Amino acid sequence: MGNVFYGVVNQSTGHMSQAIAAPGEAKGRKYPVVIGNSRGETLLAWTEGMSWGKGGSVAWQIFGKNGTPEGETGHADGVPSWSLIAAFARPDGGFTLIY
């Protein structure tokens, strides 16, 4: 459908929360990455405009502990064709996105 989502699995029950969608207009979103940090925040990142042999851009949103977006959605061009994105949480609680 052109959008990406994430959910949180309750460790006690094994049930997943309701899916949370990336904010904004959903068109051509693919290849999501989700990571949490020590502050309880979640980074949802995805590519846009990628297709067979064609690069695109990366977009991201940070969500608070309660699943609400924090700040603006980020965006950057330059994801090479045939590539994916990756992310990790830093010891200081920040996130690094690699593409």
C-alpha positions as a Markdown table, in Angstrom:
| # | Residue | x | y | z |
|---|---|---|---|---|
| 1 | Met | 0.0 | 0.0 | 0.0 |
| 2 | Gly | 3.0 | 2.3 | -0.1 |
| 3 | Asn | 3.3 | 2.8 | 3.7 |
| 4 | Val | 5.4 | 1.3 | 6.5 |
| 5 | Phe | 4.4 | 0.5 | 10.1 |
| 6 | Tyr | 5.8 | -0.8 | 13.3 |
| 7 | Gly | 4.4 | -2.4 | 16.5 |
| 8 | Val | 5.6 | -3.2 | 19.9 |
| 9 | Val | 5.5 | -6.8 | 21.3 |
| 10 | Asn | 4.6 | -7.2 | 24.9 |
| 11 | Gln | 7.3 | -9.4 | 26.4 |
| 12 | Ser | 4.9 | -10.8 | 29.0 |
| 13 | Thr | 2.0 | -11.7 | 26.8 |
| 14 | Gly | 3.6 | -12.0 | 23.4 |
| 15 | His | 0.9 | -9.8 | 21.9 |
| 16 | Met | 1.7 | -7.0 | 19.5 |
| 17 | Ser | 0.4 | -3.5 | 19.9 |
| 18 | Gln | -1.7 | -1.9 | 17.3 |
| 19 | Ala | 0.4 | -1.0 | 14.2 |
| 20 | Ile | 1.7 | 2.5 | 14.1 |
| 21 | Ala | 2.1 | 4.1 | 10.7 |
| 22 | Ala | 4.8 | 6.5 | 9.5 |
| 23 | Pro | 3.3 | 10.0 | 9.5 |
| 24 | Gly | 2.6 | 12.0 | 6.4 |
| 25 | Glu | 1.6 | 11.0 | 2.9 |
| 26 | Ala | 2.3 | 7.4 | 2.1 |
| 27 | Lys | 3.6 | 6.8 | -1.4 |
| 28 | Gly | 6.4 | 4.6 | -2.4 |
| 29 | Arg | 7.6 | 3.7 | 1.1 |
| 30 | Lys | 9.7 | 0.5 | 1.3 |
| 31 | Tyr | 12.3 | -1.3 | 3.3 |
| 32 | Pro | 11.6 | -0.2 | 6.9 |
| 33 | Val | 14.0 | -0.3 | 9.8 |
| 34 | Val | 12.9 | -0.1 | 13.4 |
| 35 | Ile | 15.1 | 0.3 | 16.5 |
| 36 | Gly | 14.6 | 1.3 | 20.1 |
| 37 | Asn | 16.9 | 3.1 | 22.5 |
| 38 | Ser | 17.6 | 3.2 | 26.2 |
| 39 | Arg | 15.1 | 6.2 | 26.6 |
| 40 | Gly | 12.2 | 4.1 | 25.3 |
| 41 | Glu | 12.1 | 6.0 | 22.0 |
| 42 | Thr | 11.7 | 4.2 | 18.7 |
| 43 | Leu | 13.2 | 5.2 | 15.3 |
| 44 | Leu | 11.2 | 4.2 | 12.3 |
| 45 | Ala | 13.2 | 4.7 | 9.0 |
| 46 | Trp | 12.3 | 3.8 | 5.4 |
| 47 | Thr | 13.2 | 4.4 | 1.8 |
| 48 | Glu | 11.2 | 6.3 | -0.7 |
| 49 | Gly | 11.3 | 6.2 | -4.5 |
| 50 | Met | 13.3 | 3.0 | -4.8 |
| 51 | Ser | 12.6 | 0.6 | -7.6 |
| 52 | Trp | 14.4 | -2.0 | -9.7 |
| 53 | Gly | 18.0 | -0.6 | -10.3 |
| 54 | Lys | 17.0 | 2.9 | -9.1 |
| 55 | Gly | 18.1 | 4.6 | -5.9 |
| 56 | Gly | 16.0 | 6.9 | -3.8 |
| 57 | Ser | 15.9 | 8.7 | -0.5 |
| 58 | Val | 15.6 | 7.9 | 3.2 |
| 59 | Ala | 13.1 | 9.2 | 5.6 |
| 60 | Trp | 12.7 | 8.8 | 9.4 |
| 61 | Gln | 10.6 | 9.6 | 12.4 |
| 62 | Ile | 11.3 | 9.3 | 16.1 |
| 63 | Phe | 8.4 | 8.1 | 18.3 |
| 64 | Gly | 8.1 | 8.6 | 22.1 |
| 65 | Lys | 7.4 | 5.9 | 24.6 |
| 66 | Asn | 3.7 | 6.2 | 24.0 |
| 67 | Gly | 4.0 | 5.8 | 20.2 |
| 68 | Thr | 3.4 | 9.5 | 19.3 |
| 69 | Pro | 5.8 | 11.2 | 16.8 |
| 70 | Glu | 8.4 | 13.5 | 18.3 |
| 71 | Gly | 9.6 | 16.4 | 16.2 |
| 72 | Glu | 9.6 | 16.6 | 12.4 |
| 73 | Thr | 10.0 | 13.7 | 10.0 |
| 74 | Gly | 13.6 | 13.7 | 8.6 |
| 75 | His | 14.5 | 13.2 | 5.0 |
| 76 | Ala | 17.7 | 12.9 | 2.9 |
| 77 | Asp | 18.5 | 12.0 | -0.7 |
| 78 | Gly | 21.2 | 9.6 | -1.7 |
| 79 | Val | 20.3 | 6.0 | -1.1 |
| 80 | Pro | 22.1 | 4.1 | -3.9 |
| 81 | Ser | 20.4 | 1.7 | -6.2 |
| 82 | Trp | 20.5 | -2.0 | -4.9 |
| 83 | Ser | 21.1 | -0.7 | -1.4 |
| 84 | Leu | 19.2 | -0.7 | 1.9 |
| 85 | Ile | 19.3 | 1.3 | 5.1 |
| 86 | Ala | 20.4 | 0.3 | 8.6 |
| 87 | Ala | 20.3 | 2.0 | 12.0 |
| 88 | Phe | 21.6 | 1.5 | 15.5 |
| 89 | Ala | 21.1 | 3.1 | 18.9 |
| 90 | Arg | 24.1 | 4.9 | 20.4 |
| 91 | Pro | 25.2 | 4.6 | 24.0 |
| 92 | Asp | 24.1 | 8.2 | 24.6 |
| 93 | Gly | 20.5 | 7.3 | 23.6 |
| 94 | Gly | 20.7 | 8.9 | 20.1 |
| 95 | Phe | 20.3 | 7.1 | 16.8 |
| 96 | Thr | 22.6 | 6.7 | 13.8 |
| 97 | Leu | 21.1 | 5.9 | 10.4 |
| 98 | Ile | 23.4 | 4.4 | 7.7 |
| 99 | Tyr | 22.6 | 4.5 | 4.0 |
